[in-house]
Amino acid sequence: MTNKLQQYLQIKEKKEQLQVEIDRIEQSESFKEDLKFFKELEDLIELHGKTKIEVAELLNPTPTQKAIASFTKAPRKARAERHYKNPHTGEEVITAGGNHTVLKQWRKDHPEVDLKDWIVQ
């Protein structure tokens, strides 16, 4: 059998399985009730000239916390302050980030030293 023919037969078998599943769902009473409700709701929306979005906003005027959270970013955790002390000059610097001008100058003056070694606390 060719590859295309084999693929065709597999897809056709899947289609038949899906059709059986669709038929089973359509026969269930809960599906029939849900479908009836859905059609009546769509007719009501159309009768009053509204859209599904407008109806949803009427039913839920305030957004849920989950919806709000999806549109807002959580605040960034504050960085811990570090205390540096230059052993050559005794100068101290307190900073939360490593992009401090004095630290930059110390790195420039002492390229062989790792400034993490100068952390006091």
Kinemage of the C-alpha trace (Angstrom):
@kinemage 1
@onewidth
@group {chain A} dominant
@subgroup {mainchain}
@vectorlist {calphas} color= white
{ca met a 1} P 0.000 0.000 0.000
{ca thr a 2} L 1.226 3.484 -0.769
{ca asn a 3} L 1.847 5.981 1.969
{ca lys a 4} L -0.940 8.307 0.750
{ca leu a 5} L -3.468 5.467 0.644
{ca gln a 6} L -2.478 4.365 4.137
{ca gln a 7} L -2.812 7.937 5.414
{ca tyr a 8} L -6.219 8.263 3.714
{ca leu a 9} L -7.523 5.081 5.337
{ca gln a 10} L -6.318 6.162 8.789
{ca ile a 11} L -7.988 9.551 8.457
{ca lys a 12} L -11.205 7.961 7.205
{ca glu a 13} L -11.231 5.615 10.220
{ca lys a 14} L -10.734 8.571 12.590
{ca lys a 15} L -13.570 10.390 10.843
{ca glu a 16} L -15.901 7.428 11.365
{ca gln a 17} L -14.915 7.205 15.050
{ca leu a 18} L -15.586 10.918 15.493
{ca gln a 19} L -18.945 10.590 13.767
{ca val a 20} L -19.927 7.790 16.157
{ca glu a 21} L -18.916 9.981 19.086
{ca ile a 22} L -20.894 12.945 17.703
{ca asp a 23} L -23.973 10.762 17.264
{ca arg a 24} L -23.641 9.492 20.844
{ca ile a 25} L -23.419 13.048 22.199
{ca glu a 26} L -26.377 14.215 20.114
{ca gln a 27} L -28.524 11.403 21.547
{ca ser a 28} L -27.871 12.371 25.183
{ca glu a 29} L -30.650 14.243 27.003
{ca ser a 30} L -28.274 16.701 28.675
{ca phe a 31} L -26.895 17.746 25.282
{ca lys a 32} L -30.409 18.220 23.891
{ca glu a 33} L -31.329 20.427 26.865
{ca asp a 34} L -28.125 22.469 26.543
{ca leu a 35} L -28.648 22.899 22.808
{ca lys a 36} L -32.262 24.012 23.317
{ca phe a 37} L -31.178 26.545 25.952
{ca phe a 38} L -28.387 27.842 23.709
{ca lys a 39} L -30.712 28.327 20.737
{ca glu a 40} L -33.331 30.088 22.899
{ca leu a 41} L -30.638 32.334 24.347
{ca glu a 42} L -29.328 33.254 20.890
{ca asp a 43} L -32.905 34.022 19.753
{ca leu a 44} L -33.415 36.245 22.803
{ca ile a 45} L -30.143 38.091 22.170
{ca glu a 46} L -31.107 38.646 18.538
{ca leu a 47} L -34.649 39.762 19.519
{ca his a 48} L -33.240 42.544 21.700
{ca gly a 49} L -30.478 43.523 19.272
{ca lys a 50} L -27.626 42.777 21.644
{ca thr a 51} L -24.317 41.018 21.137
{ca lys a 52} L -22.950 38.104 23.156
{ca ile a 53} L -20.255 40.392 24.558
{ca glu a 54} L -22.850 42.910 25.767
{ca val a 55} L -24.819 40.130 27.465
{ca ala a 56} L -21.672 38.815 29.124
{ca glu a 57} L -20.876 42.305 30.430
{ca leu a 58} L -24.412 42.647 31.756
{ca leu a 59} L -24.190 39.315 33.560
{ca asn a 60} L -20.721 39.999 34.961
{ca pro a 61} L -20.176 43.763 35.249
{ca thr a 62} L -17.048 43.510 37.396
{ca pro a 63} L -14.148 41.501 36.059
{ca thr a 64} L -12.973 38.570 38.129
{ca gln a 65} L -9.688 38.585 39.984
{ca lys a 66} L -8.327 36.095 37.468
{ca ala a 67} L -9.191 38.432 34.593
{ca ile a 68} L -7.627 41.395 36.384
{ca ala a 69} L -4.499 39.403 37.163
{ca ser a 70} L -4.063 38.464 33.519
{ca phe a 71} L -3.846 42.146 32.552
{ca thr a 72} L -1.647 43.411 35.382
{ca lys a 73} L 1.898 42.502 36.236
{ca ala a 74} L 2.861 41.468 39.708
{ca pro a 75} L 5.177 43.967 41.381
{ca arg a 76} L 8.814 43.045 41.249
{ca lys a 77} L 10.333 41.780 44.479
{ca ala a 78} L 12.561 44.416 46.058
{ca arg a 79} L 16.245 43.615 45.944
{ca ala a 80} L 18.043 43.183 49.215
{ca glu a 81} L 20.422 45.971 50.151
{ca arg a 82} L 24.099 45.109 50.233
{ca his a 83} L 26.767 46.914 52.214
{ca tyr a 84} L 30.161 47.189 50.518
{ca lys a 85} L 33.325 48.426 52.197
{ca asn a 86} L 36.467 49.299 50.255
{ca pro a 87} L 39.377 47.848 52.274
{ca his a 88} L 41.816 50.332 50.681
{ca thr a 89} L 39.945 53.536 51.517
{ca gly a 90} L 37.445 52.411 54.165
{ca glu a 91} L 34.631 53.963 52.116
{ca glu a 92} L 31.227 52.264 52.504
{ca val a 93} L 28.421 51.995 49.970
{ca ile a 94} L 24.897 50.702 50.542
{ca thr a 95} L 23.043 49.706 47.373
{ca ala a 96} L 20.338 47.313 46.191
{ca gly a 97} L 21.817 46.917 42.721
{ca gly a 98} L 25.256 46.440 41.263
{ca asn a 99} L 25.006 49.421 38.922
{ca his a 100} L 26.126 51.998 41.483
{ca thr a 101} L 28.564 54.664 40.268
{ca val a 102} L 30.973 54.175 43.179
{ca leu a 103} L 30.960 50.392 42.615
{ca lys a 104} L 31.692 50.980 38.941
{ca gln a 105} L 34.655 53.131 39.877
{ca trp a 106} L 35.928 50.509 42.315
{ca arg a 107} L 35.681 47.844 39.593
{ca lys a 108} L 37.612 50.129 37.273
{ca asp a 109} L 40.295 50.857 39.890
{ca his a 110} L 40.618 47.225 41.037
{ca pro a 111} L 39.828 44.916 38.042
{ca glu a 112} L 41.561 41.951 39.675
{ca val a 113} L 39.210 42.005 42.704
{ca asp a 114} L 35.702 40.565 42.837
{ca leu a 115} L 33.593 43.152 44.671
{ca lys a 116} L 31.507 40.380 46.227
{ca asp a 117} L 34.464 39.886 48.539
{ca trp a 118} L 33.933 43.445 49.814
{ca ile a 119} L 30.358 42.818 51.017
{ca val a 120} L 30.222 43.548 54.737
{ca gln a 121} L 26.908 41.930 55.707
